[in-house]
Each structure stands twice: as structure tokens, then as C-alpha cells.
Amino acid sequence: MNELLGVNLPILIMSSYRYTLFADYFQLYLQDEKVDGNLSDAWTEQAVQDLLAIAPGTIGVGTVRNMDVPVEVELLQSTPSESFDAWDQVNECDIEIRSGTLVIAGCTDYFPDAARIKVEPGSYRARVY
């Protein structure tokens, strides 16, 4: 598996991308371009508490603010090893990106205009800080 998300990691970073997204409804999405990204059933009580909802090809990241939030996506060569002491919350999950395009968007963003990152199709491990 490839590592998808991370921040300030002491390993080789293959690519790094920074965005500012409007976290409308306290969430943003990372998803395969070819999936519908519907997380309506995934936002369970536990998912809201964890700030993480998952559906096929989609990761919903919960935020504590309903406003513009900084987002950094780093594509890493290997799994980072680090202490999580600096973070309030860390979640890990998998995402399948079959299309080769990862879309990063606020949940009410106009999807055709959302940021995109080309990746090799496959399964990725995501770490959300």
C-alpha cells in the first residue's frame, strides 16, 4: 500500500499539495474521481465522533469548524514512523483509487472544479491528522 496523507514526516515525500477548502457541514472529501462520494449513510454517530466517514473510494474528513480549513496532502514512499503526541486526533483508513485521480473537495464544492491529484490506480493507506 502507498501512504496518502501525512504532515511533517521525516521520510521521502514524493509529492506535496496544499489547499484551502471550505469545510461546509464540518467536512471535506478525498475521493476517487469515478465514485459518487455519497457519505450520507457513513456519517454514523461513531463516525462523527471520530471525524472520519468511509465509503467505497471515499474518505470524509470531519472538521471542528465550518469555515475555510488548510489541507495538506502528501504522497509518501513508505509508511511514516512518528510520535502522535503533537496531534489531537489521528485516523487511519484505506482508500481504493481505481481511476488514477484523487479529488480533494469541500462537501458542497462544485465537483468539476475541485482539486485533483493524479496517482497510480490502486489501494492507498491514508493517515489523517
N, C-alpha and C positions, 0 to 999 in steps of 0.2 A: 504494500500500500504506500501511497505517497502522502506526505503531510501537507495539509491545505492551509491551515490558519496558524498564526503564531505572532508573537511580538517580542522584539529584542532578544533573539535567540542566538546563542554562541555557536552556530553551525553554519554551513554554507547555505546562503539564501540564493535560490535560483532566480526568483523574481519577486518584486515587492510592489504593491499597488496601494494607494491611499485615496480615500473618498470621504466626502461629507454627505451623509444621507439623512433625509427627514424620516425619523422613526415614528411615523404616524401609527396610531393604535399601539404604540410602545413595542414596535417590532420592525425587523428588516429581514430580507430573504437572501439566501445564497442558493441558487438552483441551476440545474441543468436547463439549458435553453429550450429543450424539446418537451419538458414536462409541464403540467398545468400549474404546479406550485400551490395547489389548494391545501391549506393547513387548517381549514375550519374544524375538522374533527380531531386534529392533532393537538390543539391548544386545550388540553385537559387541565384540571386543577393542578396536577403534578407538574405538567409542562410549564404552566405559568409560574409556579414556584421555582422551577429550575431555570427559567428564562430560556428554554430550548424546546422547540417542537420539531418533529421529524416526520416527513412523508417521503415516499419514493422520489429520489432525485432532488429533494428539497430540505433545506435546513432553515428553520425560523428562529432567529435570534431575538430574544426578548430584551428590551431596554428598560431602564428605570425612569427615563424621561421621554416625553412625547415632543421631541424637538430635533433639530439637527444634531447628529452624532458623528464623531470621527470613526472611520472604519479603515483598518489596515488588513490587507490580505497578503500573506507571504506564502509562496510556494517553496517548499523546503525539500532538500535532497534526502533527508532522513528524519526520523523521529527525534525531536529535541529532548534533551535531558536537562531539567532545570528545577529549581525550587519554585513552588507556587505561593510562597509566603507573601509576595508582593501583590497578589491578586485577591479580590473579594470572592470571586467565583470562577471556576474553570470547568468547562464541559467538554466532553469528547464524544464524537459520533462518527459514523461513516456516511459518505455520500457517493452515489454512483453517477458519473457524468458520462453518459453514452454519446452525447452529441459532439463532445470536444469543446463545448463552450459553457463556461460558468457565468451566470448572470448574478450581479450584485445590485439589490434594489430595496428601497423602502416599499412597504406593502401596498401603498397607493400610487407609486411611481408609474408612469406610462411605460409599460414593458418594452416596446420597441426602442425607446431612448435610454434604457438602463445600461449601466456599465457592463462590459463583457471582458472576460479573460479567456484566451484560447489555451486549452490544456489537452494533454493526451487523453483520449477516452479511457475510462477505467474507474476503479474504485479508489477513493481517497479517504484518508483519515483526517478529520477536522478537529482542531482544538480551538475552543472559543474562550477567550479571556474576558 
